[in-house]
Amino acid sequence: MFRRKNHSNSEQGVEDQQHKVKELRASLGQLSGRSAQFCTDACLKRYLEARNWNADKAKKMLEETLKWRLSFKPEEIRWNEVAKEGETGKVFKANFRDRHGRTVLILRPGMQNTAALDNQMKHLVYLIENAIFNLPEGQEQMAWLIDYTGWSITNNVPVKSARETINILQNHYPERLAAALLYNPPRLFETFWRIVKYFMDPKTFQKVKFVYPKNKDSAELMKSYFDVDNLPTEFGGTATTLNYDHEEFSRQMAQDDVKVAKFWGKDKHPPGPGGNDSYSAVEVAPEP
């Protein structure tokens, strides 16, 4: 029987959690390459938590992620491949953190500038990976601040795009999202929301918060997540106006790309097919 623990969302005792992590690791069999690097104890714990500590369900979920990473290769994406998607600043990493030190991603649906879903998802995944890479030690989650300024039915994100975003976030980055704050959504958004919310699992749904300017409860909610001195004026803070500088952001991402390549051991892998300098993708070793 699991012991109760008040400060744990899963209410599992620490020892029981560790036992579940070991059980999941054993069931995965031998891992190699980046699969082994990806599957840390903290990673396994997130997948277990996402599946209510059911090891079999967590294993299935994690194996699907490893297959997805093998195909999508998120750790190999570089900024120069997705920079065009970021020209308007529709998604970018903020220069401030929330009260818990979490990386903040700012999403501005009204600034959509392309139509290719594959490239949009590649851009989003790149920034999710970058947000995670830049988390401080001991912190595993990020926050999303979604600004609906300029949003209209004409530049609305297609349902297919929203569904794919939710799918990637829920299934391949479980327990990475602390909160998604929807700032100033217009009335027209309610119709879109009624469709999109059915793609969300209960845990993700609970993390979505609607925030309205000049609303007292919304103001308190924002203060609970952010220090107003660090928050831009667009979101009710007192910091300087939010200004996305694509060139400066590109320089930052290029610097991070060097660190990411080193982290994933680009130089440790032999040249890929054709003799180029791309490194090999995640490998899952066959079970004995």
HELIX and SHEET records of a PDB file:
HELIX    1   1 VAL A   14  LEU A   28  1                                  15    
HELIX    2   2 GLY A   33  PHE A   38  1                                   6    
HELIX    3   3 ASP A   41  ALA A   50  1                                  10    
HELIX    4   4 ALA A   55  PHE A   72  1                                  18    
HELIX    5   5 PRO A   74  GLU A   76  5                                   3    
HELIX    6   6 TRP A   79  VAL A   82  1                                   4    
HELIX    7   7 ALA A   83  GLY A   86  5                                   4    
HELIX    8   8 PRO A  109  MET A  111  5                                   3    
HELIX    9   9 LEU A  117  PHE A  133  1                                  17    
HELIX   10  10 ILE A  153  ASN A  155  5                                   3    
HELIX   11  11 VAL A  159  HIS A  172  1                                  14    
HELIX   12  12 PHE A  189  VAL A  196  1                                   8    
HELIX   13  13 LYS A  197  PHE A  199  5                                   3    
HELIX   14  14 PRO A  202  GLN A  206  1                                   5    
HELIX   15  15 LYS A  216  TYR A  225  1                                  10    
HELIX   16  16 THR A  233  PHE A  235  5                                   3    
HELIX   17  17 HIS A  246  PHE A  263  1                                  18    
HELIX   18  18 LYS A  266  LYS A  268  5                                   3    
HELIX   19  19 PRO A  273  GLY A  275  5                                   3    
SHEET    1   A 5 VAL A  91  ARG A  97  0                                        
SHEET    2   A 5 THR A 103  LEU A 107 -1                                        
SHEET    3   A 5 MET A 142  ASP A 147  1                                        
SHEET    4   A 5 LEU A 177  TYR A 183  1                                        
SHEET    5   A 5 VAL A 208  VAL A 211  1                                        
END                                                                             
